[in-house]
Amino acid sequence: MLQRAKIEQLLPENGESFDVIITGGGPAGIGAALAAATNGAKTLILEDRASFGGVASVSGWMPVNRLYTNGSSRGDIHEMFISKLHAMSPDACCPGRISWFEGEKLHLHLDGEPIPPGIYNQMLDVDGLHIHPDYLRLGVLELLEETGCYYLLRSPVTGVEMKGSSIAAVVCDGKFGRKTYTAKVYVDASGDGDVAFYAGAQMQKGRENDGYFMPATMGFVVSNVDEERLFAAQSKIGFGEFADLIKSAASEGYATSTFYSFDRTTVPGVVSVNNSGQAGLGVVDATNLRDVNLSMRAGLQVAMDFVKIVREKKLPGLENCHLVRTGSELGIRETRRIVGDYVLTLEDTQGNREFEDTVARRYGTIDTGGLREEKNHHGSIQNGHAYPYRCMLPQGLDGLLVAGRCASLTHTALTICKSMGNMMAIGTAAGVAAALSAKEGVHPRDLDIGKLQNRLREMKVPI
């Protein structure tokens, strides 16, 4: 039975102090919170939405890729997350794609033939999971409670209080009034670099040469789909050509996206649709309120028109589909990035450069989310590229680590290996670093990197 008192003891009071405070409850924030809490730190995670889980909790079975490598989870935190979902219910999740980083095929194959459903469900060499968004939301809450991590939803960080070059407190402001919370170390996993931005960190936004961002997406879910016919048709004519059949409707006045990607869900006949929002909107900056409103409006139109298009054109498996719902929030791929002690580049990742301060590895492809690049970079990072600790340290600020897509990378480096499992790995490293820094009473920049790496290895993290 759910006990109110047990939950309330992890809901902090205004002004409460912590060892570590994490801002942002997506995969990076979840990884950081669980890692910090399991390493003995009194930890608080703040999230401005009504749920933890990031875009996967608001878009409907958005693929949570790169939870596994070579058929195994990527350390204690990933395993904790995966095990929780499997223990909840058979309806909580289903296997994701195999070896996503090796290609963009949207259906599983074995020796050129579709894998039978029974074998599909037993495959161990999966890349990630398709997770029911509501099981995800509850599963994360249960994990936070089991590890003793304090949490607050509906708590956007709207400012900071500074003491010299260090953050003294974070401020949450809204209809519930102003709240402040203090910590020894802070982790910004907000995606938009909110804490770093309010603290005055140097930031970059968008593509360096023209200011374009990877597109914002409103995912959606459709039902009454003949899944086998849909995926068989995609496999036969190819990912690009299948999407082109839908995009051709733009000449007929429909709102269409640059790409469409389909994923199985835990419900038979229900398919999740990823996309890149309406094509041709120009620069869309998701830190600009007007642009957010524009993207949400356009995203709804793309979803509604999709159903009309596939019915009219009788696309295989989708001829009789119905819109179940659109995502409750936009999925944001790119906004602000800090300028850190090191800025990771495309050349670093594709050249397999190693670093003395490597704390994580990212696996995957170059995926611009539908944004056309001046140069089309292709290829996989087959063995995972090294991710240095210095990318988490904003220049000129102390007591703050930045994890996730708002860390210190170039635009093109951000487009590489940005899957949720990678973000959880980076968050894990930030959470362990924050806990060790708080325990030793040092700034994260002064932490002994060898101690951090050894602790990550003890947690079975491949670095």
N, C-alpha and C positions, 0 to 999 in steps of 0.2 A: 504493500500500500504506500502511496506517495505521502510523505510526511512533510508538512510545511516547515516545521522547525529545522529539519535536516537541510532543506534547501536554503532557507534564510541565513543559516550560519555562514554560507559562502557568498552572500550578497553584501558587499562592503558598505560601511557607513561613510558619510561625507567626511573628508579629511583624513581617512585612514591611511596608514603608511605600509609600504611593502618593500620587499627586497627587489622585486622585478615587476614592472608594469608593461604589458604588451598592448599596443593599439592595433586593432584589426583582427577579425575572426575568420579570415579565409585560411587556406591551407598553410601559408607561411606562419600566420598567427597561431593556428592550432598547433603546428609543430613546435613553435617557440614556447607556447604556454605549457604543453605537456612535458617538454624537455626541461624547462626551468623548474616546474613543480616536482618532477621526479628526481631532480638533482638537489632537492632540499630547500629551494627558495620559496619564501612566501610570495605567491604570484597572483597578479590580477590581470585579466584580459578584458578589454573594453571593445565593444562593437556597436557601430551606429545603426545597424539594421536590427530587425526583430529576430534574427537567427544567426547562428554560427554556421560556417561551411562555405562562405564566399559564393561565387556565381553558381556553384553546384547545388546550393540550397535554394536558389531563386529562379533557376532556368529550366528545371525539369530534366533529370537524368543527364546532365552535362557530363561527358566522359571525364573521369578522374584518372588521367593517364600517368604512367611512370611511377606507379606505386611499387612495381616489381622490376627487377633486372635479372635476366637469366632465370626466370621462374621463381626467384626468391624475393622476399621483401627487403627493404633497404635499411634495416636496423630496427632497434627496439621500438621507436616511436611509430614508424610505419606499421610494424607488426601489431602494435597495440591498437592502432586505428582499424586495420584490416580485420583483426580478430573480433573486435567489438561489433562490427557490422555483420560478420558471419554468424555471430552468436545471437543477434537480435531476432532474425526471422529469415526464412528462405526468400521472403519478398523484399528484403532490405537491399540486396545488390545482386548483380549477375556479372559474369566475366566480361572484361572489356576486350579490346582488340589484341591480337598477338603482335609483338614487335612493332609497335606503332612507328618507332623511329626508322624502320627499314622501308617504309612506304606509306602511301595514303589509300591503300585498298580498304574498302568499306565493308568487306565481307571476308570471313575466315576461309582459307583454302588449305587443302592438304593434297600435295601432288597434283595441283590443278583442278581438284574437284571440291565442291562445297563440303565442309565438315558436317556430318550428321548432328542434329541437336543434342543427342545423348553424349556424344564425344565432346561436343562444344562445351557442355556444362562441366566436363571432367578435366578439361585442359589445365595444366599447371603453368605452362609457359605463356601466361597472359601478361599484358602490359599494364593493365589497370582494372578498374571496376566501373560499371554503370550503377549508380547508387540512387535509390529512391530518395528524393529530396527531404521528405519528412522523416524517414528513418535516419538520414544523415543529421538532421537538426537535433533529434533526440539523442542519437549516438554520441555526438560531440558533447552535449550537456552531461551525459552520464560519465564520459571520460574525464571531464573537468571535475566533476563531483568525486569520482573515485580517486583522483590524484590530489584532491584537496586544493584545487586551483579556484580562487575567487573569480567571479565573472559578473558582468553587467551588460545586458543588451540595451538597445535604444539609448546609447551613451556616446554620442559623437564627440570626439576631442575637437574643441573649437579654439584652443589656445594653450599657451604654456606660460609658466612663470620661470624666469631665468635667475641664476646666481652666477655672475661672470659668464664663462663659456659653457656652463653646465645647466641642464634643466633641473629646476627645483620642484616643479609640480606640473601635472597636466590638468587642463580645465575642460569640463564637459558642461555645455550650456544648452538649455532647451526648455520645453514646457514644464519639465520637472524641477526647474531652477538650476542655479549654478552649483556644480560640485567640483571639488578639487581632490586629487589623490597624489601622494608623494611616493617616491621609490629611490633606491640607491642606483638602479640602472633601468633604463627605458629601452624598449624595442619597438621600433616603428615598422609595423607590418600592415599598414593601412592601404597599401597599393598606390596611393596618391602621394605618399611621403608627407602626410599632414603634420606630424609632430616635427619632423625636420624642417619643414617649410615655416611653421610658426616660430621655430627656434632661430630662424634666420640663416639656414643652410643655403649654400649655393646650389641652385637647381638647374636642370635642363628639361626641356619639354619637346616631345615629338622628334621628327626626323631633322637632323642637323641642317640640311641644305634648304628645306622649304617649309618646315613646321608642320607637315602632315603627321597624323597619328594613325596607328593601326585602328581599324574601325570599332565602334561600340556596337554591341549586338543585343537584340532582344530575341532570345531563344523561344521556341514554342514546341508544343506537343500535339501530335495528331493521333487519332484512334481509327479503328476499323481498317487497319492496314494489312494487306496480305504481305507479310514480311518476307517470306521466301521468294515471292515473285519480284518484290522490290529489290532485294539485294542481289538476286540472280541477274536482273536487268542491268544493275549497276556494274556488276562484274563483267557482263558481256560487252557493254559498249564503253565502259570506262567512266571514271569519276568526272572528268571534265566535260565529256560529251553529254552525259546525263544532266549535269547542271545547265549546260547550254540550251537544252530543250526547254527548260523553265525560263531561262533568261531571255529567250527569243520573244517571250510575251511582252517584254518592255516596249516593243514597237507597237503593241496593241493598247498601250496606255496603262499597263499594270506596273505596280511597284515591285521591282525584283532586286535580288541581291547578287553580289559578285560570285558567291559560291553557296552551295547548300550541302550539308553533311548530315547523314542519317545514322542514328544509333538505336540499337535495341534497348528495351527497358525491362523492368521486372514484371510488367503487365502484358500478357499476350495481346497482339494486335495493336499495341501502342508504341509509337516511334518518336524519339526526340529529334528535333531539327535544329541544327546549328547553322549559322549564316553570318554574313558580315554587314548586316543592316542594308538599307536601301543604297544602291549604287548611285554615284553622281552627286552626293550631298556636299562635296568639298571638304574643307578642313573642319573636323569635329573635335573640339577640345572638351573632354568630359569634366574639366574643372570649371567650365563656363556654364552657368545655369541655363542660358538661352540655348546653348548647343545640346545640353542634356534633354531639354524639353523637345527640341527638334528631333533628336534621335529616338526618343520614346514614341513620339507621334508617328514617325516614319516606320519604326519597327512594328508597330501594330498593323500598319497598312501592308507591310511585306507579308506578315503572317496571314492576314485575311485574304490577300490576293493569291498567295501560294495555294490555298485550298481551291479557289476558283480555277486557277491555271491547271493544276494537275487533274482536276475533274474534267475540265473541258478538253484537255489534250489527251486524256485517258492514259496517263503515264502508268506503267505496269505496277500493280500493287497499291496504287494511290487513287484509283478511279473513284472509290467510294469513301474516301477518308473524311474525317470530321475534325475540326479544331477543338481540342480539349481546353487548352488555355495557353496564354502567352506567359513569359516570365514576369515576375512581379517587379524585377529591377533589370536595368541594363547590365550586360556583361562588358566590363571595361578592360581593354587589352593594354592601354598605354596612356599615361598622363605625365606626371612629374617623375624625374629621377635625380637623386642626389649626385653631387660631384664628390666622390670619396677619395680616400688616400690612394686608391688605385681605380682606374676606369677600365673595365673589361671590354675588349674589342672583338670584332669578328676574327681578326687574324690570330688572336689568342686561342679562340675556340677551335678554329679549323686547323691550326698548326699544332694542336695537342700540346700546348705549352703547359709546363708544370710550374708550380709555385711553392716556395718554402712554407707559405701560410695557407695551403689548401685545406679547406674545412668541409667541402661538399663537392659533388660531381653532378653535372646536368647531362641528361641524355635526350636525344630527339633530333628533330629536323629544323631547318630554317622555315619558319611559318609566320608569314606576315599578316595572317588573318584576312587576306583578301586585298590588302593594300598593295598596289602595283609599285614595284621598286624600279629605280633607274637601271639597276643591274639585277638580273635574276640570279640570285645565289641559290644553289641547290646542294643537296648532299646531306649525309647523316654524320652525327658525331658517334661513331660506332661504339667506342669504348667509354664514352662519357668524358666530357672535358672538365678540367680542374677549375674550381671556383675559389678565389682567394678571400681570406678573411678581411683584407683591407677594403674590399668592395662594400663592406657593411659600415665602414667608419666615415661619417661625413666630415669633410675638412673643417677645421676650426671649432668643432663642437666636442664636448666630452660627455661621458655618461650615457651615450646614445648609440644603439646599433640599429641599422636599417636592413630589413629582410624582405625579399620578394621582388616584385617588378619595379619597385621604386628605389632599388639599390643603385650602385654606381656602375652603369654600363652605357655603351653607346646604343643608339637606336637599333642598329642591326644586331648587335649582341643580345639585345632584349628579345628580338624576334626568334632567337635560337633557344630551343629546349625550354620553353616557358610553361610546360605542362605542370599540373597541380602537384604531382608527386615530387617534381624537382623543387617546387616552392616549399613543400613540407620539409624536404631535406635541408634547404637553406635556413628555414625557420628553426629546425632542430639545432643546427650549429649556433644560431644566434641565441636561442634559449639556454643552451649549455654555457655559452660564453657569458651571458648575463648572470647566470647563477654563480659561476665561478668568480666573476668580477665582484659581485655583491658580497660573497663570502670572504674574499681576500681584501676587500676594501680598496680596490684599485679601479681606475677607469678601464673600460674595455680596450682602449688603445694600448694600455700598459700591461695587459694580461699576457702571461707566458704562453705563447702559441703552442709550445710543446705539450703543456698540461692540457690544453683544450683538445688537441689532436688525440692525445692518449685517452682522454675520457670518451671522445667520440668513437674511437676504436673499441673501447670496452662496451659501448652500446651497439656494437656490431655495424657501425656506419662505415660503408666503403668510401674512404677518402684517398 
